[in-house]
Structure formats: C-alpha cells, structure tokens
C-alpha cells in the first residue's frame, strides 16, 4: 500500500462506498462493463492510475482498487488519468456536453431548415468553430447528423404505417424531390416501393415441414412474398429478416397452415398454385421469366435457352438463369423446372439436392406419395 495515498485519504472528501455497492462496482470492472462508464472510476494503488470501468487494461488485484464517483475525486486523491481509456473524456467534458446539447437541439428542430449560422447563434459560437467541435466529437457534421435523424424518423413513421407524404412531412423533409434525392442512395429504392415492399405491410409467416426440409412461407396482406427452404427455422427466419429488414415480421403458424398445405400439395402435384396471390417485386425482365415459368406444367422441364427463346430474348439464357436464381417464391414460381441444355440440373437457390428431390417427385418418384400425404396432414389441421 502506498502510504502517501493513505495519508491523503484523510483530508479528501472521498465517497466512502458501502461494501455491497463496491462489490457491484468491482463486478462491473471485472466485466469491463461499458454501461458503468461515467458512473464511477476505479483507481489502482499499485500504478497510481485511475480508469473507467470498461478500460481494456489488465484487471488489477482487488485489494489495490478503490472507487471514486468522479475523476476529479480520484485526482484529488493523487491518482493520474489512464491514457488508454481517458475516463475524463466521459464525465464533465464540456465539449462533449455541448455537442450533446447541439444534438438535442437538432432533434427538436428537424422540421425547420437548420443552418450552421442558426446553430452558431443558438450556442454562441462561430459556425466554423461549432462545426469543427461537432465533427471532432461525433465524426460527422451537424447537417449529416440532422439528415440521419430525419431518415431514422422517416423509417419509424413508415414502419408505423403512415403514408409516405405524411411521414415525409413529419420527418422534416420539405419537398418530395429532396426526399427522393436522399433516399435514392440511402434506401436503394423509391419510398413508395420501399413502403409497399418492405415496411408498412406487416409480414406474417409460417415455418413448417415439407418434403424438402423446413419451409418458410411469408405473406403480406396482398399475397405471398417469400417461400424458402432450409434445414433449420433459425436460418429461415434470418433469411426473412435480411430480405425484409424493416417489415414487422410475425410468425403465425396457426392461420397460415392452410397456405403451407397448399404449397406442400403443389410440391406433390395435387394442388394448383396458379390461384395463389403473390406480392413480389420484379424487374420487367424477371416478370417475363417468372410468369413464363408458371406456365410450365407439373413434371415438365425446360432449358435456360428454351425459356430465353420463349420470352422472345433468345440470347438472354444467362439472364434467365439469374432470374431463376433470384426467384423469391420457391415452387409457386417453379424455377426448379429449368435445367441446363445438356440435361444437367443446374443451380438452385435452395440447394441443388432440393432441386433434384423436386424433379424426382414430379417424375413420379416415391417422394410424390410422401408429399401428398404430408399435404393431407396440413389440410386436416
Ligand atoms: Zn484505463
């Protein structure tokens, strides 16, 4: 123990913690708990340094550690700030506090035109200085921060089902063209499509058994938006999340089991899928390929070049293969019926072995009976 520190303790208004509370703090230190940063610092008598709880440095021995509510108190007790975790940067750093205040102000004025001049006046700084401080702390400019908040609000509102125009207005976008210019890069599609395809429409899905392993069927109010196969439900749900990251996704095995029965029935050739409504996005070319695929009869197959010729684009066999590979609804758009011209099966989005199984079922293999009996089980539910 360092006696200099011991003697100092006597005249320093140090917060004497309850032993219980200290245990709690020590646990936070042992677990490098970031959530505790700013709530207290810990000082190490063997090094004379104090740290924030999340400091990545090696953990000291318990008997060398004392706790202080604030960096200033640790310093009055003779400890130096750790250069690695900079505990002072968190508590009472005036620059940080000010940037925080600027952020709050921006958030409360998103629906107004915010200029640096206005922010400068509000916070008593030159626009240049304010921008530089802001960027030094957050890494982005106030304008970029305002835009990211607007985009965030906009997404929230769309998710909550507001119309695009209304959400746009609420999020502080003053004109449609401004929003479009921003979202073109940030969303990757137009807002109306974004809303239709991905956000506002809640998506319900079922995970069920099929002759091809686990199957996920998802639908919006308008129709089926996704049919996928995988070995495990977690994979299926992860895939759905990636495909519709902003949608409200809800598993609903009960009401969708009819639909699952129909798709399993379609696999076994006892159900027609032509009546099933689809809600999928497609380019003009994909639409042509996919609707042609739906005209191929159960048990029939075509080559990629056949399809290209049939849709009037004889040189587009590769593009046809790509359209097959990006089919969002297995079986209902029977892309498995398209093979290579040399008789090989070719690729399949959900695994070549599943394509083989489907083709064997359709050729009347023993799996066909299994598919049919599985379909009956669904219908009996
Ligand atoms: Zn440290």
Boltz pocket constraint, residues with backbone or C-beta under 6 A from the ligand:
constraints:
  - pocket:
      binder: B
      contacts: [[A, 50], [A, 51], [A, 52], [A, 55], [A, 56], [A, 57], [A, 82], [A, 83], [A, 84], [A, 85], [A, 86]]
      max_distance: 6.0
